[in-house]
Amino acid sequence: MQTTSEHRIDDGALERRSTLGGVPGVLWTPPPAPAPAPLVLLGHPGGLARMYPRLLARARHCLAAGYAAAALELPGAGERPPSAAAEAARADLHRALAAGRPVDDGIVDRLVLPLVEAAVPEWRAALDELLALPGLGGPVGISGGIVSIGVRLAAVDPRVAAAVLFAGSHVPRLVLEEARRVTVPLLVLLQWDDEGNDRQAALDLFDALGSREKTLHANTGGHTGVPAFEADDVDRFLARHLG
Amino acid sequence: MQTTSEHRIDDGALERRSTLGGVPGVLWTPPPAPAPAPLVLLGHPGGLARMYPRLLARARHCLAAGYAAAALELPGAGERPPSAAAEAARADLHRALAAGRPVDDGIVDRLVLPLVEAAVPEWRAALDELLALPGLGGPVGISGGIVSIGVRLAAVDPRVAAAVLFAGSHVPRLVLEEARRVTVPLLVLLQWDDEGNDRQAALDLFDALGSREKTLHANTGGHTGVPAFEADDVDRFLARHLG
């Protein structure tokens, strides 16, 4: 982990721009406390610089609860080298949505699977580094971002204790199968009128997830219209499971 | 409103056994306050005596928020005269469920529509009486019970300001149509593995409800397995809308 800048924010919390798991990231840590802090991995759609204000707001919720929070740049996004194959798949997706055509599995696989294949090992390497830091080492939560990344990470990494998933993007069949292997408590957010995502597919994902304790919060409105009160519900869910 | 007994509970709150809207009921009121108290109508599956411990627990949540709460006996339940037609329809329903057969619309109509037709005017008459009491007169919320009663009451009575609906029983097509006329904020609870209710029908009901602000909370587990944390979510929903 290589830190390029750091500064204090809010009541002694620290924000660091660092290389985490080999890729650019941001780490927020609360002031030192007697017990190791839980850590929340903050997902996002890619583009750390653009997403920074919203990530900082979400990190502040974590810091207020005594948790650390971290965000990693996604493969192909922000200042990372773009993927021509992903861009082509994304263009196909947008053409299908614009034409009102169903989005076929081939497009979803080409767009999402390479992202999952690249991002999950990066997140796991970042976890290795983060959990070795002084003051960290409590349970790990996932919150939001590309849902297929969250599903696979929760399925394969035993350090993940709970996950908030936003059922807001297309899920490859392979990941839908992997969802059955997830066992940690889940809060799944769904925008009922999401213009870029299929409602039935999102409900199928919720159904497929193997966790005994899973809750779906569906709200009216489009992709970006998640109501403000859901941020409090996320806090309460994480508090129940990260302590 | 004719009161047969009353006694103090908890910090000056009052419980009254009364005839409300012409039928047996229980009313819980908080200690006098400067502003008129909001009122929550507590729904239940019928049988006030049997349901009393759980109703009291829910009423205590309301009282803690400064609300009054009331519950009415359902038509044909508890000490009210039974309905032979409803009993016959219920037997047909149980036979269909036991045999794994789909529950046809005819059974649902015979079981639920007469209940809705009888109960909604009783609830409205009870509201007339309750809102005229000293100390009451704030906004009215509905919480739980037979979902078709809640839907029709929310659709037809402008005094209802918000409703918590438990999508846990069969809904006649007529009530599904009426659902489009509901406009108040809604929290809809759904048990994902409800053994006595069709999941897709419950999702169709959520979709049909006309409210701009509606939230679905779906949890794993059977009909009676609503997680304890949903009681807090109900409190927060009512606090947002009843003040």
Chai-1 contact restraints between the chains, C-beta under 6 A:
chainA,res_idxA,chainB,res_idxB,connection_type,confidence,min_distance_angstrom,max_distance_angstrom,comment,restraint_id
A,K214,B,T220,contact,1.0,0.0,6.0,A-B,restraint_1
A,T215,B,N219,contact,1.0,0.0,6.0,A-B,restraint_2
A,L216,B,A218,contact,1.0,0.0,6.0,A-B,restraint_3
A,H217,B,H217,contact,1.0,0.0,6.0,A-B,restraint_4
A,A218,B,L216,contact,1.0,0.0,6.0,A-B,restraint_5
A,N219,B,T215,contact,1.0,0.0,6.0,A-B,restraint_6
A,T220,B,K214,contact,1.0,0.0,6.0,A-B,restraint_7
